[in-house]
Amino acid sequence: MMGPDSLDLVLDYNDSFDSTLSQETNSWRSTLEAVSRRDLRADLVSCAKAMSENDLMMARSMMEKLRLMVSVSGEPIERLGAYLLEGLVAQLSSSGSSIYKSLNQCPEPASTELLSYMHILYEVCPYFKFGYMSANGAIAEAMKEENRVHIIDFQIGQGSQWVTLIQAFAARPGGPPRIRITGIDDTTSAYARGGGLSIVGNRLAKLAKQFKVPFEFNSVSVSVSEVTPKNLGVRPGEALAVNFAFVLHHMPDESVSTENHRDRLLRMVKSLSPKVVTLVEQESNTNTAAFFPRFKETMDYYDAMFESIDVTLPRNHKQRINVEQHCLARDVVNIIACEGADRVERHELLGKWRSRFGMAGFTPYPLSPLVNSTIRSLLRNYSDKYRLEERDGALYLGWMQRDLVASCAWK
């Protein structure tokens, strides 16, 4: 029945069949992985939905299923899913102040390790650099004619934001101004530094001396919500800049405290007559949102952030789990698991911040076009999936279609 070339035809057919089978297998595997990721998202949402409807039997059943699907070393959604699940478990098992204790189940790393993790995150993602550069650009623009400048930083951390600004002032035509920085501390930063604010002050003073910039440092080691004008030491004749970088969302507002520290702080700053006030915040809506929409918003926001880390930090990086666990996971768990005063991660969209600043008497301060172009140059060092947009006088840094950080200035 076979002709002289029939064997070759069979071999060709088998080769073609093997190739097709291999392609189909790979395609099927990719489909399964996509379905798995999609199902994980859907199952996380279903679990949160069950909890919001007080269907605790369904929620516990879903949690058992989710435990088999998440992994701190897997795909971005699997890693994030592990921390979302931890938050769901904590929300289900506790209430009030006891919830917050669940955030501290893993041992606190040594201060040098925590600082190292924070530095890795700072380097692999442009979010902090974007915030610091945009704020510094606004301050430099506002202070270009000033000879005495006082900067109040409400969360100075390691003081790294001011390194490039001191260098920029040093290169200013006509010479640098006299700079005074008032740094307000927080316990996490103090722990990571392995000491108090004197470490930051000495580091910045050494840098300023190197660049021949007259410099003075004023340390304020109190909680931001307890700061008073007396702490800040504002002096006549100094042009004042106030920096709120990734800090205001920690202030309780009217939904938490009758004192409403968030708005009170803005009114206090306005009373000091600053020349410029900079605001950098995560573009997310979790402050007053009910549990279920808050869960979905958190998953959407941090999914984009975990994906952006995945592009820059190799999957087998030995510190990646520690970076995500100690720099991001605690925030995720706090947003999902905690209520009332225990929930300290309370993000608002820029539209809400605009309303707060407007009610406090501020008006927008336009950002310099130079800031936009400088940040675009920065982003060339990162994935092309990052995007920068200027809208209504504010800059937004996003990952693909999701806005993640917003920056603007006020006067």
N, C-alpha and C positions, 0 to 999 in steps of 0.2 A: 504493500500500500504506500510505502514511502519512496520518493524519488531520490536521486543521488545527493541532493543538497538537504535532505530532510533532517539529518543529524545536526547540521549547522543551524537549521531553523529551530530545532528543539533547544539547542544551547543558547541561541539568541533569545528565545522565549523565556528560558529559565533565568538568564541574566536579567532580562527585562522585568520578570516577575519578582526576583529578589530585590531589584532596585525599587520597584513600585511598593513592595511590601515594607522595605526599609523606610521609604518616604511616608507611607501610611502610618507606620509605627511611630515615627517621630512626630507626625502630625497629630496622631491620637494622644501621644504623651503630652504634647503642648496643650492640646485641648483639655486633657484631664487636669493639668496644672492650672490652666486658666479657670476651669470650672471650680477647682478646689479653692482658689483664691477668692473667686466670686462667692462661693458658698460660705467661706469663712466670714467674709464681710456680712453676708445675709444672716448667718447664724449669730454673729455678734449683735447685730441689730435686733434680731428676734429675741435674744436673751434679754437685752435692755428693755425691749418693748414689754416682755412678760413681767419684768420687775416693775415697770411703770404702771402696769395694770394690776399689780399685787398678785400675780399668778406665780406664786413662789415654787410650786411643784414643777411647773414648766421651766422656770428659770434654773432650778437646780439640775434638771434633766439636761438642759442646754449646756450648762457649765461642764458637765461630765463629758459631753460630746466635744466641746471646745478645747478641753485639756489635751485631747488627742490631736488637735489641729494646729495649735500654736507652738512656736519655738523661738527662743531668744537668739538663735543662730540661723534662722531660716530666711525666707523672702521678707521684704519690708513689712507686708501686712501680717505675716506670721509673727514677726518680732513685736510689732506694735500690738498685735492681738494678745500676746502674752501679758502685756502690761494693762491693756484694756480689761482683760479677764480678771487680773488681780484687783483692779478697781471695782469691777462688778461684784466679786466675792466680798471685798471689804464693805461695799455699800449694803450688800445683803445681810452680812453677818453682824454688823455693828450699827451704832447710831451715836450721834453727838460727838463728844470729844474722844471717845474710844476709837472712832474710825481712824483718826489721824495716826494712832499708834501703829496701825497696819502698814503705814508707809515706811516704818523704820525696822521692818523685819530683817532686812539685809544689813550687815555690819557697815558702819560708816567707814569709808576708806581713809587712810592716813592723809593728812593735809597735803603733802607733796603729791600724792597720787591723784587726789581730787583736782588739784591745780593742773596737773598734767592732762586729765580727762577734759577739763574745761578748755585748755589750750588746744587740744586736738580738735574739738568741736569748733572752736574759733577759727582754726585754719582750714578745715575741710568744707565749711559752709560759709557763704558770704554774708549771712544775716547780721551778725554783730558788726562786721566791718562796714556794711552798708549803713547801719544805724549811726555808728560813730562818725563816719565820713560825712554823711548828710548833715548831722548836727554840727560838726566842726565847721563845715562850709558856711552854714548860716551864721555861726558865731563870728567867724573870721570876717565875713561880709559886714556884719553889724558893727564890728570893732575896728574897721580899717583906718579910721581917723582918730581913734582913742589912744591916749598915752597911759592911762591907768585902767586896767581891766580886772574885774572880780568875777570869777566863775564859781557858781554854786552847783555842785554835782550831788544830786540826791541819792545816787547809788554808785559810788566811785569804784567799788570792786578792787581791781588790781591797778587802776589808774591808767590803763593802757590807752584809753581814748585820747588822753591829753599829750601823748608823746608826739604825734604828728602835728598837733596844733601848736605846740611849743616850737617845733622845728619851723613851721610855716611863719609864725610870728618873728622868729629869728631872721628870716630872709626878707622881711617886709621892708620896702623902700623907706628910708628915713630912720630905720632902726626899730627894734622891738618895743612894745609897750611894757610897762611894769605889770606883771601878772600875779594875781593872788587867787589861789584855788581853795575853796572850802569843800572838803570831802565829807560826806555823810556815809556812815558805815552800815553794813548789815552782817548778821552773825555768820551766814554761809561764806561770805567773802573773807571775813576775819579768820574763819577756820581754815579756808583754802590757803590763805597767805601764811598761816602759821604764826600770826601775830596781829597787832593792832595797826592803826592808820599811820603810825610813824614810819612803817616800812614803805608805804606808798609815798609819803611826804619826802622821805630821804631819797628815794629813787628818782622822783620828779625834780627835786632840787639839784641832784647831781647832773641830770640831763640838762636842766636849764643853765647851770653853770658852764657846762661844756659848750653850749650854744650862745653863751653870753647874754642870756635873757634874765633881767631882774625878776626874782621869784620869791614868793612867800606861800606857805601852806598852813591852812587852818583845819584842824581835825575836829569833827563832831561825832562822837561815838554814842549816838542815841538812835532809837527807832525813828524811822521817817515820820510816822504818825504822831510822834511826840516833839518834833522840831518846832521851835518858836523863833521869832525874829531875833531874840536875844542871842540864840545859839549861832546865828549866821554872821554877826559882826559886820554888817553893811556900813561902809564909811562914805561920808560926803566926798564928791569929786571922783569917785570910781564909777566907770560904766559897768553895769551889772548884766551878766548873762546867767540864766538858770537852765540847767540840763536835767530833763526827765527822760532817761534812756532805760526802757524796760523795767520801770519801777512803779508807775502809778497804778498798774493793774493789781498790785499787792495791797493797795489802800482800800479799806472797807468803805462802802458808800451807804446811802440811805436805806438800802435793802438789808444791811447788816447791822448798822450802828446808828443810833439817833444823833451821834456827833458828826456823822458823814465826813470822815477825814479826807475823802477824795476831793470833794468840793471845797472843804475848809482850807485845805492845803493850797489849792489854786487861788483862792481869795487872798490868803496870806502872802503868796508870792506876788500877786498883782499889787498889793499895798506897798511893796518894796520898790515899785516903779522900774522894773527891769527894762533894758533896751531890747533884749531878745530872750525868748523862752523856747527851748527845743523839746519836741515830743517825739519819741520813738516807741512804738508799741506793736505787739503782735496783732494782726488783723483777724481777730476771731471774736465770736460772740458767745461767751460762756458765763457772764456775770450773773444776770438775773434769770437766765433760761431755766425752765423746768428740767428735771432729770433726763427725760428721753431726748428732747432736742439738743440738750447739752452733750449727751453721749454721741449723737450723730455728728455734731459739729466738731467735737474733739477727735473723733475717728477720721473725719475728712481732713482736718487741719494737719494732724500729726502723720497721717498716711503720706501726704505730700512731703513733709519734712523727712520722714524715714526713707522715702524714695530718693530724695536729693542726697542724703548721706550715702545711700547705696551706690550711687554713681561715682562718688569721690573716694570713699573709704573701702578698700578691698574687703570682700566678704570674709576672708580668712585673717583679717587684721586682728591681732591678739587682744587689742584693747577695745575693739568696737563694742562688745557687750557692756563693758564697764562705762564707756562713754555714754551709751544710750541709757543705761540703767541709772547712772548717777546724775546725768545732766538733763535728761528728758523724762524718764519713766516716772519719777516722783511727781513731776508736774501733772502728768497724765492721770495718775492714780488720785492725786489730790482733787482734780477737777471732777472726776467721776464719783469718788467715794465720799467726799466730804460735803457738809452743808454748814450754813451759818458762818460763824467766825473761824471755824476750822478750815474752811475753803479759802485759801489765800491766793489761789490762781484764778483771778476774776477778770478775764479779758473783755474788752469792748471794741466795737468797730469804730473806725475813725469818725464816722458820722456822729456817734454819741460823744466822743471826745470833743468834737467841734462845738456841740451844744454846751458841754460843761465849760469849755474855755470862754465861749461867748457869754454865758451867764456870769462868769467871774470878771467880765469886763475886758477881755483880750480881743484883739483884732488880728487877722492873719498877717504874717510877715512873709513876703514873697521869697522863694528860694532862688539863689543865683543860678543861671544856666550853666555856670562852670561846675557846679555840684553835680548836675545831671551828667555832663560829659566825663567827669572824673570817675563817677561810679560805673559808667558804661565801660570805661577802660579797665576798671577792677574786674568786672564780670567776664572780660575776655579770658581771664585765668581759670574760669569755671565752666561748667556744662552750658551748652547753648540752650538748655531747657529752662534756665533762669530767664526771667524777663523783668524789665524795668519800665514802669509807666509813670507819667506825670499827669495827675488829674486834679483839677480844682486847687492848684497850688500846693499839692502834696505829692510825695514820691512813694510809689508802691513797688516793693520787690516781691516777685512771685515765682512759683515753680509751676511751669506749664500754665494751666488755666486758673490756678489757685493763688490769690493774694496771701502773702504770709506776714510781711512786715510793712508798716506805714510810717512815714516820717514827715514832719511838718514843723513850722516855726510860728511863733506868736509874738506880739508886742503889746 
